Amino acid sequence: MADGPACLEYSWVSEGKRRMVQLVPGTQLGEGLGPISNASHVQIYSLSNNGRGGVKQWQFPPGPPYSGKVVGAIIEVRGMEVVGTVYYNDGTSAVDRHPLDPAVRTCSKVPKKK
């Protein structure tokens, strides 16, 4: 059970427009905007997992841009790691993993639980 606030600040590379997904305590799923123009990667600026760890500065998938167009991505927290999956318009996907830093990361401007 998610018992604290969670947040994700991200952008699509090469759009570069920062976006925020914020979750109130008790919420496990959220959704952000997908790419508006051609994107090659997802840039994570910060992720907080309910005060249980976080990530600062992670870009996925690794490597050069893929030939297909990015149509979406999913970011999942699994234990003490984050799994990022990018989906392409040709039906393929790319996965990368990043460890959570156990240092507490806080979310700014997270709504209170109703």
HUURJO-V855655 format. One line per field, one symbol per residue. phi: phi as a letter, one per 30 degrees, with the letter a starting at -180 (. if undefined). burial: # if it has 16 or more other C-alpha atoms within 10 Angstrom, else .. Layout:
phi: ???
burial: ???
This chain:
phi: .dcbdbabcbbcdcdiddbbcbcdejccbbbcdddccdbcbcccdabbchickabbhbcbddjdedddddclabbbcbicbcccbcccdcicbbbbbbddddddcccchddddd
burial: ...##########......######.##...#..#...#################..####......######.#.#...##.#####....#...#..##...###..#....
